[in-house]
Protein backbone atom coordinates (compact mmCIF):
# COMPACT_ATOMS: atom_id res chain seq x y z
CA UNK A 1 0.00 0.00 0.00
CA UNK A 2 1.30 3.48 -0.88
CA UNK A 3 0.62 4.87 2.57
CA UNK A 4 3.00 2.34 4.10
CA UNK A 5 5.88 3.17 1.71
CA UNK A 6 7.67 5.69 3.92
CA UNK A 7 7.40 3.59 7.10
CA UNK A 8 8.77 0.63 5.17
CA UNK A 9 11.58 2.73 3.71
CA UNK A 10 12.51 4.10 7.12
CA UNK A 11 12.66 0.64 8.61
CA UNK A 12 14.71 -0.51 5.63
CA UNK A 13 17.30 2.16 6.41
CA UNK A 14 18.53 -0.24 9.07
CA UNK A 15 19.57 -2.79 6.46
CA UNK A 16 19.27 -1.44 2.91
CA UNK A 17 18.56 1.55 0.71
CA UNK A 18 14.98 2.49 -0.13
CA UNK A 19 14.68 3.27 -3.84
CA UNK A 20 11.87 5.68 -4.69
CA UNK A 21 13.12 6.99 -8.02
CA UNK A 22 16.49 8.17 -6.63
CA UNK A 23 19.04 7.28 -4.00
CA UNK A 24 20.38 9.16 -1.00
CA UNK A 25 23.16 7.29 0.79
CA UNK A 26 24.64 8.57 4.06
CA UNK A 27 27.61 6.82 5.64
CA UNK A 28 29.41 7.78 8.84
CA UNK A 29 32.34 6.04 10.47
CA UNK A 30 33.93 6.83 13.80
CA UNK A 31 36.46 5.18 16.08
CA UNK A 32 37.61 5.97 19.56
CA UNK A 33 41.19 5.50 18.31
CA UNK A 34 40.92 8.32 15.75
CA UNK A 35 41.88 11.22 17.97
CA UNK A 36 42.52 14.47 16.13
CA UNK A 37 45.95 15.94 16.81
CA UNK A 38 46.89 19.47 17.81
CA UNK A 39 47.01 21.77 14.79
CA UNK A 40 50.13 23.85 14.19
CA UNK A 41 50.41 27.63 14.14
CA UNK A 42 52.14 28.60 10.88
CA UNK A 43 53.29 31.95 9.52
CA UNK A 44 54.04 30.85 5.95
CA UNK A 45 52.67 28.14 3.69
CA UNK A 46 54.55 25.07 2.57
CA UNK A 47 53.82 24.77 -1.17
CA UNK A 48 55.49 21.70 -2.71
CA UNK A 49 55.89 21.55 -6.48
CA UNK A 50 53.48 18.62 -6.68
CA UNK A 51 50.89 17.05 -4.38
CA UNK A 52 48.98 14.03 -5.63
CA UNK A 53 47.32 15.00 -8.92
CA UNK A 54 48.14 18.70 -8.39
CA UNK A 55 51.04 20.70 -9.83
CA UNK A 56 51.98 24.14 -8.54
CA UNK A 57 51.58 26.99 -11.02
CA UNK A 58 54.63 29.24 -10.90
CA UNK A 59 56.29 30.15 -7.63
CA UNK A 60 54.63 30.48 -4.24
CA UNK A 61 53.83 34.06 -3.28
CA UNK A 62 56.72 35.79 -1.54
CA UNK A 63 54.56 36.54 1.50
CA UNK A 64 53.88 32.83 1.95
CA UNK A 65 50.13 33.42 2.11
CA UNK A 66 48.95 31.95 -1.21
CA UNK A 67 49.93 29.35 -3.78
CA UNK A 68 48.00 28.05 -6.79
CA UNK A 69 47.82 24.55 -8.23
CA UNK A 70 46.37 23.05 -11.40
CA UNK A 71 44.83 19.60 -11.62
CA UNK A 72 43.30 17.21 -14.15
CA UNK A 73 40.53 18.35 -16.49
CA UNK A 74 41.22 22.04 -15.79
CA UNK A 75 40.64 21.89 -12.04
CA UNK A 76 42.21 24.52 -9.81
CA UNK A 77 43.26 24.53 -6.15
CA UNK A 78 44.39 27.63 -4.25
CA UNK A 79 46.00 27.34 -0.83
CA UNK A 80 45.39 30.29 1.49
CA UNK A 81 46.90 31.24 4.83
CA UNK A 82 44.20 33.30 6.55
CA UNK A 83 44.88 35.51 9.58
CA UNK A 84 41.69 36.10 11.53
CA UNK A 85 42.89 39.40 13.05
CA UNK A 86 40.38 39.09 15.86
CA UNK A 87 37.52 38.18 13.51
CA UNK A 88 35.47 35.01 13.70
CA UNK A 89 36.22 31.76 11.90
CA UNK A 90 32.57 31.61 10.82
CA UNK A 91 32.81 34.95 9.01
CA UNK A 92 36.08 33.99 7.32
CA UNK A 93 34.74 30.67 6.06
CA UNK A 94 31.40 32.22 5.05
CA UNK A 95 33.34 34.58 2.80
CA UNK A 96 35.04 31.65 1.06
CA UNK A 97 31.71 29.84 0.73
CA UNK A 98 30.03 32.89 -0.81
CA UNK A 99 32.80 33.42 -3.36
CA UNK A 100 32.91 29.76 -4.33
CA UNK A 101 29.12 29.46 -4.59
CA UNK A 102 29.05 32.47 -6.92
CA UNK A 103 31.01 30.34 -9.41
CA UNK A 104 27.91 28.11 -9.76
CA UNK A 105 25.25 30.83 -10.22
CA UNK A 106 22.48 28.60 -11.54
CA UNK A 107 22.93 25.98 -8.82
CA UNK A 108 23.18 28.75 -6.20
CA UNK A 109 19.85 30.25 -7.28
CA UNK A 110 18.18 26.85 -7.08
CA UNK A 111 19.84 26.11 -3.73
CA UNK A 112 18.51 29.36 -2.26
CA UNK A 113 15.00 28.55 -3.47
CA UNK A 114 15.35 25.04 -2.06
CA UNK A 115 16.58 26.48 1.24
CA UNK A 116 13.53 28.72 1.49
CA UNK A 117 11.27 25.74 0.86
CA UNK A 118 13.19 23.71 3.42
CA UNK A 119 12.74 26.39 6.09
CA UNK A 120 9.02 26.54 5.42
CA UNK A 121 8.82 22.74 5.47
CA UNK A 122 10.82 22.59 8.71
CA UNK A 123 8.38 24.95 10.41
CA UNK A 124 5.46 22.93 9.09
CA UNK A 125 7.13 19.68 10.20
CA UNK A 126 7.70 20.99 13.72
CA UNK A 127 4.04 21.95 13.97
CA UNK A 128 2.93 18.58 12.58
CA UNK A 129 5.23 16.72 14.95
CA UNK A 130 3.90 18.66 17.94
CA UNK A 131 0.33 17.84 16.92
CA UNK A 132 1.24 14.19 16.37
CA UNK A 133 2.84 13.95 19.81
CA UNK A 134 -0.20 15.56 21.40
CA UNK A 135 -2.50 13.16 19.58
CA UNK A 136 -0.37 10.20 20.67
CA UNK A 137 -0.49 11.31 24.29
CA UNK A 138 -4.25 11.75 24.18
CA UNK A 139 -4.64 8.34 22.60
CA UNK A 140 -2.52 6.69 25.32
CA UNK A 141 -4.03 3.71 27.04
CA UNK A 142 -7.15 3.87 24.89
CA UNK A 143 -5.06 3.16 21.78
CA UNK A 144 -3.54 0.06 23.35
CA UNK A 145 -6.95 -1.27 24.37
CA UNK A 146 -8.25 -0.64 20.88
CA UNK A 147 -5.23 -2.18 19.10
CA UNK A 148 -6.98 -5.38 18.11
CA UNK A 149 -9.99 -3.47 16.84
CA UNK A 150 -7.76 -1.11 14.89
CA UNK A 151 -5.95 -3.97 13.18
CA UNK A 152 -9.25 -5.49 12.15
CA UNK A 153 -10.38 -2.12 10.80
CA UNK A 154 -7.12 -1.82 8.86
CA UNK A 155 -7.74 -5.15 7.19
CA UNK A 156 -11.25 -4.05 6.29
CA UNK A 157 -10.22 -0.64 4.94
CA UNK A 158 -7.33 -0.79 2.47
CA UNK A 159 -6.45 2.88 2.91
CA UNK A 160 -6.24 2.85 6.72
CA UNK A 161 -3.87 1.15 9.16
CA UNK A 162 -3.34 1.48 12.91
CA UNK A 163 -0.86 -0.52 14.93
CA UNK A 164 -0.19 0.02 18.62
CA UNK A 165 2.13 -1.90 20.92
CA UNK A 166 4.46 -1.04 23.79
CA UNK A 167 6.86 1.59 22.40
CA UNK A 168 5.36 1.35 18.90
CA UNK A 169 2.61 3.32 17.24
CA UNK A 170 1.77 3.47 13.52
CA UNK A 171 -1.12 5.44 12.08
CA UNK A 172 -1.71 5.59 8.33
CA UNK A 173 -4.61 6.91 6.30
CA UNK A 174 -4.45 7.49 2.59
CA UNK A 175 -1.21 9.31 1.77
CA UNK A 176 -0.57 10.25 5.39
CA UNK A 177 1.42 8.18 7.84
CA UNK A 178 2.84 8.66 11.33
CA UNK A 179 5.30 6.20 12.84
CA UNK A 180 6.71 6.29 16.36
CA UNK A 181 9.39 3.76 17.31
CA UNK A 182 12.10 3.99 19.97
CA UNK A 183 14.65 6.48 18.58
CA UNK A 184 12.71 6.96 15.33
CA UNK A 185 9.94 9.36 14.29
CA UNK A 186 8.41 9.45 10.80
CA UNK A 187 5.72 11.76 9.46
CA UNK A 188 4.73 11.43 5.81
CA UNK A 189 2.12 13.31 3.80
CA UNK A 190 1.89 12.57 0.10
CA UNK A 191 5.15 13.60 -1.59
CA UNK A 192 6.67 14.90 1.65
CA UNK A 193 8.29 12.97 4.48
CA UNK A 194 10.11 13.93 7.67
CA UNK A 195 12.25 11.26 9.31
CA UNK A 196 14.23 11.52 12.53
CA UNK A 197 16.54 8.67 13.51
CA UNK A 198 18.66 9.39 16.55
CA UNK A 199 20.52 12.61 15.83
CA UNK A 200 19.75 12.59 12.08
CA UNK A 201 16.83 14.49 10.55
CA UNK A 202 15.84 13.85 6.92
CA UNK A 203 13.25 15.95 5.10
CA UNK A 204 12.30 14.80 1.61
CA UNK A 205 10.00 16.46 -0.90
CA UNK A 206 9.45 14.45 -4.09
CA UNK A 207 7.31 17.18 -5.65
CA UNK A 208 10.14 19.73 -5.44
CA UNK A 209 12.86 17.09 -5.94
CA UNK A 210 14.78 17.99 -2.80
CA UNK A 211 16.26 16.22 0.20
CA UNK A 212 17.63 17.93 3.31
CA UNK A 213 19.72 16.07 5.87
CA UNK A 214 20.86 17.41 9.25
CA UNK A 215 22.83 15.78 12.02
CA UNK A 216 22.46 17.02 15.56
CA UNK A 217 26.04 17.34 16.85
CA UNK A 218 24.62 18.57 20.14
CA UNK A 219 23.63 15.00 20.95
CA UNK A 220 27.31 14.01 21.19
CA UNK A 221 30.27 16.21 22.07
CA UNK A 222 32.58 14.19 19.79
CA UNK A 223 30.29 13.94 16.75
CA UNK A 224 30.80 15.80 13.49
CA UNK A 225 28.03 18.12 12.31
CA UNK A 226 26.87 17.39 8.76
CA UNK A 227 24.43 19.31 6.57
CA UNK A 228 23.33 18.08 3.13
CA UNK A 229 20.92 19.91 0.81
CA UNK A 230 20.26 18.12 -2.47
CA UNK A 231 17.92 18.81 -5.38
CA UNK A 232 17.74 18.00 -9.08
CA UNK A 233 20.09 20.90 -9.84
CA UNK A 234 22.90 19.97 -7.47
CA UNK A 235 23.91 19.61 -3.84
CA UNK A 236 25.60 21.49 -0.99
CA UNK A 237 27.46 19.68 1.78
CA UNK A 238 28.97 21.19 4.92
CA UNK A 239 30.81 19.41 7.72
CA UNK A 240 32.50 20.63 10.87
CA UNK A 241 34.26 18.78 13.67
CA UNK A 242 33.84 19.45 17.38
CA UNK A 243 36.52 20.99 19.57
CA UNK A 244 38.38 24.28 19.75
CA UNK A 245 40.36 23.81 16.53
CA UNK A 246 38.91 24.54 13.09
CA UNK A 247 38.18 21.50 10.93
CA UNK A 248 35.57 22.25 8.27
CA UNK A 249 34.68 21.32 4.72
CA UNK A 250 32.30 22.70 2.11
CA UNK A 251 31.30 21.32 -1.28
CA UNK A 252 28.77 22.46 -3.85
CA UNK A 253 28.01 20.60 -7.07
CA UNK A 254 25.92 21.42 -10.14
CA UNK A 255 24.07 18.83 -12.20
CA UNK A 256 25.15 20.66 -15.36
CA UNK A 257 28.16 22.84 -16.11
CA UNK A 258 27.49 26.43 -15.06
CA UNK A 259 27.88 29.51 -17.23
CA UNK A 260 31.32 29.95 -15.63
CA UNK A 261 32.42 26.48 -16.79
CA UNK A 262 32.74 25.05 -13.27
CA UNK A 263 30.71 22.13 -12.00
CA UNK A 264 32.02 21.58 -8.46
CA UNK A 265 33.53 23.95 -5.90
CA UNK A 266 34.50 23.63 -2.26
CA UNK A 267 37.11 24.05 0.44
CA UNK A 268 39.00 22.21 3.16
CA UNK A 269 39.84 24.38 6.17
CA UNK A 270 41.90 23.69 9.28
CA UNK A 271 43.82 25.57 11.91
CA UNK A 272 43.95 26.69 15.54
CA UNK A 273 40.82 28.45 16.80
CA UNK A 274 42.60 31.79 17.01
CA UNK A 275 44.18 31.40 13.57
CA UNK A 276 45.87 31.56 11.27
CA UNK A 277 43.86 28.93 9.42
CA UNK A 278 44.80 27.19 6.18
CA UNK A 279 42.08 26.97 3.53
CA UNK A 280 42.38 25.03 0.26
CA UNK A 281 39.74 26.12 -2.25
CA UNK A 282 38.82 23.76 -5.09
CA UNK A 283 37.17 24.44 -8.44
CA UNK A 284 36.53 21.64 -10.92
CA UNK A 285 34.82 21.07 -14.26
CA UNK A 286 33.80 17.49 -13.48
CA UNK A 287 31.53 16.43 -10.61
CA UNK A 288 33.85 13.51 -9.83
CA UNK A 289 36.87 15.39 -8.48
CA UNK A 290 37.63 13.13 -5.52
CA UNK A 291 41.35 12.96 -6.25
CA UNK A 292 41.57 16.75 -6.46
CA UNK A 293 39.82 17.19 -3.10
CA UNK A 294 42.05 14.52 -1.55
CA UNK A 295 45.17 16.33 -2.80
CA UNK A 296 43.82 19.66 -1.50
CA UNK A 297 43.22 18.08 1.91
CA UNK A 298 46.77 16.68 1.87
CA UNK A 299 48.15 20.19 1.29
CA UNK A 300 46.23 21.47 4.31
CA UNK A 301 47.45 18.54 6.42
CA UNK A 302 51.03 19.16 5.33
CA UNK A 303 50.81 22.71 6.67
CA UNK A 304 48.84 22.45 9.92
CA UNK A 305 48.51 18.75 10.70
CA UNK A 306 45.59 16.38 10.92
Rosetta blueprint (number, residue, H / E / L):
1 X L
2 X H
3 X H
4 X H
5 X H
6 X H
7 X H
8 X H
9 X H
10 X H
11 X H
12 X H
13 X L
14 X L
15 X L
16 X L
17 X L
18 X L
19 X L
20 X L
21 X L
22 X L
23 X L
24 X L
25 X L
26 X L
27 X L
28 X L
29 X L
30 X L
31 X L
32 X L
33 X L
34 X L
35 X L
36 X L
37 X L
38 X L
39 X L
40 X L
41 X L
42 X L
43 X L
44 X L
45 X L
46 X L
47 X L
48 X L
49 X L
50 X E
51 X E
52 X L
53 X L
54 X E
55 X E
56 X E
57 X L
58 X L
59 X L
60 X L
61 X L
62 X L
63 X L
64 X L
65 X L
66 X E
67 X E
68 X E
69 X E
70 X E
71 X L
72 X H
73 X H
74 X H
75 X L
76 X E
77 X E
78 X E
79 X E
80 X E
81 X E
82 X E
83 X L
84 X L
85 X L
86 X L
87 X L
88 X L
89 X H
90 X H
91 X H
92 X H
93 X H
94 X H
95 X H
96 X H
97 X H
98 X H
99 X H
100 X H
101 X H
102 X H
103 X H
104 X H
105 X H
106 X H
107 X H
108 X H
109 X H
110 X H
111 X H
112 X H
113 X H
114 X H
115 X H
116 X H
117 X H
118 X H
119 X H
120 X H
121 X H
122 X H
123 X H
124 X H
125 X H
126 X H
127 X H
128 X H
129 X H
130 X H
131 X H
132 X H
133 X H
134 X H
135 X H
136 X H
137 X H
138 X H
139 X H
140 X H
141 X H
142 X H
143 X H
144 X H
145 X H
146 X L
147 X H
148 X H
149 X H
150 X H
151 X H
152 X H
153 X H
154 X H
155 X H
156 X H
157 X L
158 X L
159 X L
160 X E
161 X E
162 X E
163 X E
164 X E
165 X E
166 X L
167 X L
168 X E
169 X E
170 X E
171 X E
172 X E
173 X E
174 X L
175 X L
176 X E
177 X E
178 X E
179 X E
180 X E
181 X E
182 X L
183 X L
184 X E
185 X E
186 X E
187 X E
188 X E
189 X E
190 X L
191 X L
192 X E
193 X E
194 X E
195 X E
196 X E
197 X E
198 X L
199 X L
200 X E
201 X E
202 X E
203 X E
204 X E
205 X E
206 X L
207 X L
208 X L
209 X L
210 X E
211 X E
212 X E
213 X E
214 X E
215 X E
216 X L
217 X H
218 X H
219 X H
220 X L
221 X L
222 X L
223 X L
224 X L
225 X E
226 X E
227 X E
228 X E
229 X E
230 X E
231 X E
232 X L
233 X L
234 X E
235 X E
236 X E
237 X E
238 X E
239 X E
240 X E
241 X L
242 X L
243 X L
244 X L
245 X L
246 X E
247 X E
248 X E
249 X E
250 X E
251 X E
252 X E
253 X E
254 X E
255 X L
256 X L
257 X L
258 X L
259 X L
260 X L
261 X L
262 X L
263 X L
264 X E
265 X E
266 X E
267 X E
268 X E
269 X E
270 X E
271 X E
272 X L
273 X L
274 X L
275 X L
276 X L
277 X E
278 X E
279 X E
280 X E
281 X E
282 X E
283 X E
284 X E
285 X L
286 X L
287 X L
288 X L
289 X L
290 X H
291 X H
292 X H
293 X H
294 X H
295 X H
296 X H
297 X H
298 X H
299 X H
300 X H
301 X H
302 X H
303 X H
304 X H
305 X L
306 X L
